[in-house]
Amino acid sequence: MIIPTPDILNSSDPDIAGSYYALQRARQSAIDLAIQTNTAIVTTVDGKIVRITAAELIKQRQLTS
């Protein structure tokens, strides 16, 4: 998943500035759903397409909390 840089937070358009947080919430919802349904998500890491399993997402969540 491509997340925009925080530079959009400086946009004079409040909709564009708010979209950064909307995308963060959507990302979190996708991760939550993948964990609940024991499925993987497909995203990009360092420009490469990767598949992250629910088990890996749970591990990542435990490391960050």
Secondary structure as GFF3:
##gff-version 3
##sequence-region A 1 65
A	DSSP	three_ten_helix	6	10	.	.	.	ID=ss1
A	DSSP	alpha_helix	14	37	.	.	.	ID=ss2
A	DSSP	beta_strand	41	45	.	.	.	ID=ss3
A	DSSP	beta_strand	48	52	.	.	.	ID=ss4
A	DSSP	alpha_helix	54	64	.	.	.	ID=ss5
###
